Amino acid sequence: MSVEKISRRSLLIASCLCGALVSGCVNSGRYVDPYQARADREAAMEQRSVKSSGGDVLLATLTSINMRIHAYREKLKSWQELERESAPGGLSTLQQNQVNQCQAQLQDILLEYTALQQQLKEETRRETAKSLAGNSLLRLNQQDIDYLEGDCSKLLAKLQQSPPAAATGSVDPQIQAAYTGEDYDRVITLYNQMTRTPGVTPSSTTSLQYGQALVKNHQPADALRVLGPLLEAVRQQPGQEALLLPLMQLVADLDFTRGAYDDARRKYEEVIRLSIEKGAHQDEWAALQLAALQPGVVQAGELGDFAQVLKNYLSYVPRRDGFSVNEAVNTFRQQHPYTTMAPNVGYLNKSARDQANAWLNKSLKSQDVAPQSPAVAGTSTSQNMPQQQTPATAQTDAGTGGQATSPSTPLSADQALQAEFDKGVALLDAKEYDQAIAQLQQLQGTSLAPQAEAKIAEASKRAGQALRQKAAELFVRANSSRDTDEKRKMLLGSRDLLQSILSKYPHSGLEEKVQRNLARINADLSAIEPY
């Protein structure tokens, strides 16, 4: 084959190949621009990149939300641990209110983050999820900033550095409330619980109330084991004169009842000296007792009989003992008609009778019965006096020290109202919210009604916040559970707690927040299979 033939064949094959290539670039009779094809390929690649980055953005958002939920759970735990570790009464009312507000703020943020997390997990439309995340995160980030830059973080750090402890001069509120209500068994129980708590030391005032409760419960020996060391400790503390005098007089009286007359004499002398140094009049009761203890003034047998009367007086509780002290005084007078201790027994007789009459009048008033004279009232209500009878006639104490100021003067109407109000406040400070509300509601229609209403609102809010915190904890646990039945139970429990806030505490001021929480819980319950 010649070279010329080979060249022709090569040219033919090349032309065919070119024709095939050109025909491949034609689509439905149209010529495709190679530059446009390249642009289409690049656009498709960019779209795939956008879709991938959208998924990455949502994943990063969920990761950030999970981290914030964890962080706020830890912050909430820190507040709860602070409250658990604080000594009873260690937080002032202002501090307690601040702690409650900070916890409520944390709960709001935590609930919002948890709800957003759940919505993003359930949302299948990517664009809707991105829009939801963007709008919600802007608001949540601002709440984050408000909390972190607010006073809550500073307050928590301050309280963690110096944990609040019960002040040495303050009264434990629960023990104060029990003592005011004459519930001496509860005073003893609460005090024993306090002393068994590591790192908690009762205040001097609380210890005195405990000792007095023991005396009222006919445990004078146990009371002395507490009050004796307490007296020595208070003596060493400057500025405790107001507590020292009644404490010393009580210990002196207890010494007298057990026959330790020399110890009692020294303490009565010190009571008189201190009362004069304070610029007050000489303590009359201590002076009467000191005079009776002078050598040769009163026979030993008569001192012993009077000691029994004094013992009955110290343990006297009107609602339990009625007029028993007055009867004991009458018995003593019959045994010792010419006693030189007439002023002493007259003092006890008047004080106990005043206490009994005050209790009787209060009891009659609570039954809407018009108060009667002591003799008539005692006759008509003797069945209310356990194992006691009222004296037929009231003996006069003229010339027998009857003008002395009694150790327990009956309260005026205004003072009685204030005492009831203070009891309600003490219950509020002790976090006994329902009891505080019930106590303060008794003051409706009185001159202290406005103050009582304000405290009722405060108690309602604090009680509602406590329930809302428990509801929030159940809600968070429910959204972390993969067990449908367990999740439903926790959501229902959370809903019940929130609904109880609306029914039990209508003055809490939390209605809007609670309704918003209920709407979210109902939505989650609806998403679960029908039940």
Residue, then its C-alpha position, 0 to 999 in steps of 0.5 A: m500500500s502506497v503512502e498516499k493511500i495511508s494518508r487518505r485513510s487516516l484523514l477519513i478516520a479523523s473526520c469521522l471521529c470529529g463528526a462523532l464528537v461534534s454530534g455528541c455536543v448537540n442536544s435536541g438540535r441545540y449546540v451546548d456552550p462548554y463554558q455554560a456546562r462548567a458553570d452548571r457543574e460548579a453551581a451544583m457543587e456549591q448547592r451540595s456544599v450549602k446543604s452540608s453546611g446547613g446540617d453542620v450549623l444545626l449540629a453545632t447549634l444543638t451542641s451549644i444548646n446541650m452545653r448550656i443546659h448542662a451549665y445551667r443544671e450545674k448552676l442550679k445545683s450550686w444554689q440548691e447545695l448552698e441552701r442545704e448547707s446553710a445553717p437554719g436561719g443563716l440567710s436573712t429575709l433579703q438574701q433568701n428572696q434574692v436566692n429565690q429570684c436567682q433560682a427562678q431566673l435559672q429555671d426559666i432559662l433552663l426550661e427555654y433551652t430544654a424546650l428549644q432542644q426538644q423542638l429542634k430534635e423533632e423538627t424535620r424541615r431543615e429551613t424551619a429548624k434553622s429559623l427556629a434556632g436563630n430566633s430563639l437563640l437570640r432571645l436566650n443569649q440575651q437571657d444568658i447575658d442578663y444572668l451572667e452580668g447580673d447580681c446572681s453570679k456575684l451573690l452565689a460566689k459571695l455566699q459560697q466563700s462565706p457560707p451563711a451560719a446561724a448568728t449567735g444572737s439570733v433565734d432559730p425561726q422554727i424553734q421560735a415558732a414552736y416556743t411561741g405556740e407553747d409546743y415545747d415537745r417540738v422545741i426539744t425535738l428541733y433543738n436535738q436535731m440541730t445539735r446533731t447537725p455537723g457544723v451547726t451551733p445553736s444561738s444562746t437565745t435558742s439554747l435558753q428557749y430549749g432550757q425553758a421548754l425542758v422546764k415546762n416539760h417537768q425536766p428541771a435536771d436536764a434543763l440545768r445541764v444545759l442552762g448552767p454551762l450556757l450561763e457561764a458562756v453568756r457571762q463571758q460575752p459582752g453586750q449580753e446583759a438583756l439575755l444574762l438577767p433572765l437566764m441567771q434568774l431562771v438558774a437561781d430559781l432552779d437551784f432553789t427548787r433543788g435545795a441548792y440555797d447557797d448557789a441560788r443566793r449568790k445568783y440572786e445577789e448578782v441579778i440585783r447588782l446587774s439590774i442596778e448597774k443597768g440603771a433599772h430598779q432593783d429586781e423585786w423577785a430576786a430581792l424577795q428570794l434573797a431576803a427569804l434565804q438569809p440565815g435564820v429567816v425561814q425554817a428548812g421545812e417551810l423553804g422546802d414546801f415553798a420550793q415545791v410551789l416554785k417548781n410548779y410555777l416554773s413548769y406552769v402552762p395555763r392551757r394544760d395546768g389551769f389554776s393549779v399554781n393558785e391551788a398550790v399557793n392556797t395549800f401552802r398558806q394553809q400549812h404556813p398561815y404565819t409565813t414570812m414568805a407571804p410576799n413571795v407566794g403572793y407574787l407567784n399567785k398573782s402571776a399565775r392567776d393573770q396568766a390563767n385568766a389571759w388564757l381563759n379570756k382568749s379561749l372564750k374569745s375564740q369561741d365567740v363567747a363574751p368574757q366573764s369575770p374570772a370566778v364565773a368564767g372559771t366555773s362555766t369552763s372548768q371542763n376545759m381545765p384538764q384535771q383542774q378546778t378554778p378557785a371558788t374565790a380569788q384571794t387578795d394579795a394586799g400586803t403580800g407583794g401583790q403589787a409586784t410586776s408579774p414575770s409574765t404580764p398578759l399581752s394587750a390586744d395590739q401586742a397579741l396581734q403582733a405576736e400572732f403576726d411574728k409567729g407567721v413571719a417566723l414560719l415563713d422564714a422557716k420555709e413552712y409556707d402553708q403554715a405561715i399562710a394559715q397563721l397570717q390569714q387569721l389576721q384578716g379584718t384586723s389592724l395588721a391585715p395589710q402587713a399580713e396580706a403582703k406576707i401571705a403574697e410573699a409566702s405564696k410566691r416562695a411556695g410556688q417557686a419551690l413547686r415550680q422548681k420541682a416541676a422543672e426538674l421533672f420536666v428536664r428528666a422527662n426530656s432526657s428519658r428514652d422510655t415513653d412510659e417513664k417520660r409520660k409519668m414525669l411529664l404528668g407529675s410536672r403538670d400536677l405540680l404546676q397546676s397545684i400552684l394555680s390552685k393553692y397559691p393564687h397570690s403567687g404572681l406566677e400565673e403567666k409563667v406557670q401557664r406557659n410551662l403548662a402549655r409546653i408540657n401539654a404539647d409534649l404529652s400530645a406528641i406522645e402516643p395517645y394514652 
